[in-house]
Amino acid sequence: MKNKEDFEELDDNYIHKLDNINFKPIFILGVERSGTSILYKILSKTNCFNIVSSYHVINYKELLHNHINNSEEKSKKNLQDLFEKNSQFDRGIDRLKINPDFPEEYRFILAHKADADHINSKSISAFEGMCRKIQFISENNKPILLKNPKDFTHFLKIKSLIPNSKFIFIHRYPVKTLSSQVRALKSLLKNKSYYMSLVAPKYGEVFDNPFLLLYYRILYSYIIPYRVISATNKLANSTKTYLRNINLLNKNDYISIKYENLCKKPDFVINKILDFLDVKPDHDINYDSFIKPREIRQLKTIKFFESWITKKLNEYILYLNYKK
């Protein structure tokens, strides 16, 4: 049984300090495995933005306490030691190296504070509290850069709740996206990622239940095409919502890029984004060094369903001028 102190948050005594804190949010939005993570990482290196980090997610209840009491660096050091002790050097789904300052999704904080994975009328208070916390401990007037694939279809709702929001949409050829999604999930179910269990405790709970773990491994195996079919339908629904609503968003409030273009011409694409946001790094950066395109072998199940997938996503593919 947990003690009372386990339910208390160290930040509770400092919440009043956030009353007059303002923030300017910029959202990176795209479906899962469309390139949001690498774009977030590259943009974070410009030092033009405040970001949500793995430290913020894992140590959320003590961010204000650590900052005010000058224990932030010590807390980050303890977290890094924890990663190394558990041989956790990447997320387990890609080659992106992790550390306490790794740019992370804000949905993990919403899950803890509001039992939600996206912004809505019920979770907006928790979201705003998170942004104010990060803005306060950052001690600057930089905009806050945020990432969450779960909010890809909710940009109009976000705009209505947070009028000063801006958006960066990233798109990727759907077949490649789906293949990456299936691979990532299979990797997470094959071996437990200590890092993912820290940011998403419900993921860790799956490994604590051998029957539930076996169920998911069978359900999302290559033998049963359920994962490909469900993921394709979900992607089709998400992209249809995007296409139906994107013209309702003021063109001054968003920019759209392709993952493929980011890989081919990172300098051009990143500078285009920075110009749109009217921010400029205080130092020269070679963006080419942050991204290394690699050819991912197409999964057999994806290849088998490819014609059906492209038919389901035809409108989205044509809209983005992708060649089938």
Secondary structure, 3 states (H helix, E strand, C coil): CCCHHHHCCHHHHHHHHHCCCCCCEEEEECCCCCCHHHHHHHHHCCCCCEECEHHHHHCHHHHHHHHHCCCHHHHHHHHHHHHHHCCCCECCCCCCECCCCCECCCHHHHHHHHCCCCCCCCCHHHHHHHHHHHHHHHCCCCCEEEECHHHCCCHHHHHHHCCCCEEEEEECCHHHHHHHHHHHHHHHHHCCCHHHHHHCHHHHHHHHCHHHHHHHHHHCCCCCCHHHHHHHHHHHHHHHHHHHHHHHCCHHHEEEEEHHHHHHCHHHHHHHHHHHHCCCCCCCCCHHHHCCCCCCCCCHHHHHCHHHHHHHCHHHHHHCCCCC
